Structures are given as C-alpha cells and as structure tokens.
Amino acid sequence: MVIEINTDKLLEMSLSADEFVYLTILNRGAIELFKEQPLNLNIDLEKLQTNGWVKLGEEGSVILRDKFISSITGNFTRMWHDLLSRYPLKVTANGGVRILRAKEPDSKANEKAKGKYQKIVKEDIVKHNFIMQCLERELDIRRRGNSLGFMQMLETWLNNHSWEKYSDLSDTNSKSTESGRITRQL
C-alpha cells in the first residue's frame, strides 16, 4: 500500500507521521490487513480521540471521524468521487459491453474527464449537486426506457454538457416516463 505524506499537512493537522499513516489505513478500510503482521506505529488513540480524529468504541473498535476525511480531500476530490460513484462504469448495448469510464478515479484514462469536470464545477458544491440531480434524472429515464446502452462516455458527457438536457425536467416528470418518453414541463 502506498501512502503519500504531505509534511505541511501534518503540521497543519498536528499529527505525527505514524498517526497519519494509521488514520489513512483506517480511511482505506485496510486495517484488517495489518492484524497478522502489525506495523510498529507509535499511536496515542486517546489523543486522537481528544483531537476529534477518531471515536473509540466498545471492545477496542476505532471509528474514523469525518474530520480526517475532509482534511485530506478537497471539495473537488469529494465531488469527483461522487460523480464517479453515480456515473455508470459500463453498459450493455447490442449484446456487447461498452465501457463508459475507468474504474479508478485517478487513472490516466480519467485524467481528461477529471480536468474537464474541475473546470466546470471548480469548488462549487451547488453546481455539482445540480449536475448530480440531472444525472440521476437521465439515468432514471434511460433505465425506464431501456436505453441505458446509449449513455455517452463520461468524457463526452462532460464535454457536451449533456446534463443540461435534463435540467428542466421536474422529478415528477422523469419518474412518470414509463415508456422512456421525455416530456418537458413548460
């Protein structure tokens, strides 16, 4: 497992490198991997709980708090991951499978789409939420109309601002399109 450490961030967060590594492993859900062969990290769990990084539970459980996650990821990173979690990875069309985007958020194949999305939303969570609502409407309409196979690749979808086609549909209209027919509210 590779963990990059920004020393400026460590100073800002008042964490030691060992504490940061431990919290990162917790964040990635990989703490079980180190049960058999533990890392020799110098960690004060009481201090981490006092500073709001973790919550100590019963029977030695450690729960990571949102404070750490929001400290290591910027708003855009969370928005990008949110987009990828909702945008289909692949669709079935004409008996075959079409890949719409790469699985890994930071992969080279997603680089152009990520740059484009960053230009579109910058750090604007309101714009991101609007785009996500439009995406959900499109996916709902395509699923109901059995036309998910015609979904654009992510990069094309972003370049064409395709979500705008679904911006003036109300949620009630998109849910009532049993046949896949799109009706717009005037």
C-alpha positions in Angstrom: 0.0 0.0 0.0 1.3 3.4 -1.0 0.6 6.4 1.3 1.9 9.8 0.4 2.6 12.2 3.3 2.5 15.9 2.9 4.6 17.2 5.7 2.9 20.7 5.6 -0.4 18.9 6.0 1.0 17.0 9.0 2.0 20.2 10.7 -1.4 21.8 9.9 -3.2 18.9 11.3 -0.9 18.5 14.3 -0.4 14.8 13.6 2.8 12.6 13.6 3.6 10.6 10.5 2.7 7.4 12.4 -0.7 8.8 13.3 -1.3 10.0 9.7 -0.4 6.5 8.4 -2.7 4.9 10.9 -5.6 7.2 10.1 -5.1 6.7 6.3 -5.1 2.9 6.7 -8.4 3.3 8.7 -9.8 5.5 6.0 -9.0 3.0 3.3 -10.6 0.2 5.3 -7.4 -1.8 5.3 -6.7 -2.0 9.0 -7.5 -5.8 9.0 -4.6 -6.4 6.6 -2.2 -5.4 9.4 -3.7 -7.6 12.1 -1.5 -10.6 11.4 1.6 -8.6 10.7 1.2 -5.3 12.6 3.0 -2.2 11.7 5.1 -0.7 14.6 3.3 2.7 14.7 3.6 5.0 17.7 -0.1 6.0 18.2 -1.9 7.5 21.1 -5.6 6.7 20.5 -6.7 8.8 23.4 -5.0 11.8 21.9 -6.6 11.1 18.5 -10.0 10.9 20.1 -9.5 14.1 22.1 -8.5 15.9 19.0 -11.6 14.6 17.1 -9.9 12.3 14.6 -11.4 9.1 15.9 -14.0 7.8 18.2 -13.1 4.9 20.4 -15.9 2.3 20.7 -16.5 -0.7 22.8 -14.3 -3.8 22.6 -11.4 -1.7 21.1 -13.1 -0.6 18.0 -11.9 2.6 16.4 -14.2 4.7 14.2 -12.7 7.3 11.9 -14.5 10.7 12.0 -15.3 12.9 9.0 -12.8 15.5 10.3 -9.9 13.4 8.9 -11.6 12.6 5.6 -12.4 16.2 5.0 -8.9 17.3 6.0 -7.2 15.1 3.4 -9.6 15.6 0.5 -10.5 18.9 -1.0 -14.1 19.7 -2.1 -13.3 18.9 -5.7 -11.9 15.5 -4.9 -15.1 14.6 -3.0 -17.2 15.9 -5.9 -15.2 13.9 -8.4 -15.6 10.7 -6.4 -19.3 11.4 -6.1 -19.7 11.8 -9.8 -17.8 8.5 -10.5 -19.8 6.7 -7.9 -23.0 7.6 -9.7 -21.9 7.5 -13.4 -22.2 4.0 -14.9 -18.9 2.2 -15.4 -20.2 0.1 -18.3 -23.4 -0.5 -20.2 -24.7 -3.4 -22.3 -25.5 -2.4 -25.9 -26.3 -4.7 -28.9 -25.3 -7.8 -26.9 -21.9 -6.3 -26.1 -20.4 -4.3 -23.2 -19.3 -0.7 -23.6 -17.0 0.9 -21.0 -18.0 4.5 -20.2 -15.2 5.4 -17.8 -12.2 4.0 -16.0 -12.9 2.4 -12.6 -10.1 4.2 -10.7 -10.7 7.9 -10.0 -7.1 8.9 -10.5 -6.4 6.7 -13.5 -4.7 8.1 -16.6 -7.9 7.2 -18.6 -10.0 9.5 -16.4 -7.5 12.4 -16.5 -9.2 14.4 -19.2 -12.6 14.0 -17.8 -11.4 14.9 -14.3 -9.8 18.1 -15.7 -12.9 19.0 -17.6 -15.1 18.4 -14.5 -12.8 20.6 -12.4 -13.2 23.4 -14.9 -16.9 23.1 -14.9 -17.6 22.9 -11.1 -14.4 24.4 -9.6 -15.2 24.1 -5.9 -18.9 24.9 -6.3 -20.9 22.3 -4.4 -24.2 23.8 -5.6 -23.3 23.3 -9.2 -22.1 19.8 -8.5 -25.4 18.9 -6.8 -27.3 20.3 -9.7 -25.3 18.2 -12.2 -25.8 15.1 -9.9 -29.6 15.7 -9.9 -29.6 15.9 -13.7 -27.5 12.8 -14.0 -30.0 10.9 -11.7 -32.9 12.1 -13.9 -31.1 10.9 -17.1 -30.3 7.5 -15.6 -33.9 7.1 -14.3 -35.3 7.9 -17.8 -32.8 5.7 -19.6 -33.5 2.8 -17.2 -37.2 3.1 -17.6 -36.9 3.4 -21.4 -34.4 0.6 -21.6 -31.9 2.9 -23.3 -29.1 2.8 -20.9 -26.9 1.3 -23.6 -27.0 4.7 -25.4 -25.3 6.5 -22.5 -22.4 8.6 -23.5 -18.8 8.0 -22.3 -18.1 10.2 -19.3 -15.7 12.5 -21.1 -18.2 13.1 -24.0 -21.0 13.6 -21.4 -18.9 16.3 -19.7 -17.6 17.9 -23.0 -21.2 18.2 -24.3 -22.7 19.4 -21.0 -25.2 16.6 -21.6 -26.7 17.0 -18.1 -28.3 20.3 -19.3 -30.7 18.3 -21.4 -32.3 17.0 -18.2 -32.1 20.3 -16.2 -35.7 21.5 -16.9 -37.3 18.2 -16.2 -39.1 18.0 -12.9 -38.6 14.9 -10.8 -42.3 14.0 -11.2 -42.0 14.1 -15.0 -38.9 11.9 -15.0 -40.5 9.3 -12.7 -43.6 9.1 -14.8 -42.0 8.3 -18.1 -42.8 4.6 -18.2 -42.1 4.3 -21.9 -38.9 6.3 -21.8 -40.7 9.2 -23.5 -39.3 12.5 -22.3 -41.9 15.3 -21.7 -40.8 18.7 -20.5 -42.7 20.9 -18.2 -43.4 24.4 -19.6 
